[in-house]
């Protein structure tokens, strides 16, 4: 549970974990509260998310390279990792196939 203060227009202007006079309770998962909190993370949170997506691709390539060079065996990966690698390969293969706009002549 969080506690918020609103301005005259009804917009959230302050958040606290401690109840006090003039603050109203709000659920931590409330959409309005989440939007208010994201407004402070803005570009940084978005950049981190984009960076995470890029880094996942780097890790995919690294795993494929290590397997291709025989440094690790695919079967040495934990089952959950094997499933994720296979799923990503299948999804990427489908995506690559659907992007073939010219076709083979």
C-alpha positions, 0 to 999 in steps of 0.5 A: 500500500502506498499513499499519495498527495494530489494537486488541485487538478487531481494529479498525483504530486507526491508518493509515500510509504508512510500514511500521514495527514493529507495523503490518500491510500492507493494500491501499489499496482494502480495504473495511475501510480505506475504512470506517475512513477515511470515518469521519473524513470522515463528515458533511462528505463526505456534505454535500459529495456532496449539495452536488455533486448540488445544484450539478449541478442548478444548472448544468443550469438555467444551461446551459438558461437560456443556450441559451434566451436565445441567449447560447450555442448548444447546438452550441457545447458540446463533444460530450461536454457535449452528450451529457451534457446530452441524457442528463440531459434524457431522464432527467429527462423520464422521471422527470417522466413517471413521477411523474405520479400523478394523470394528465390528465383 
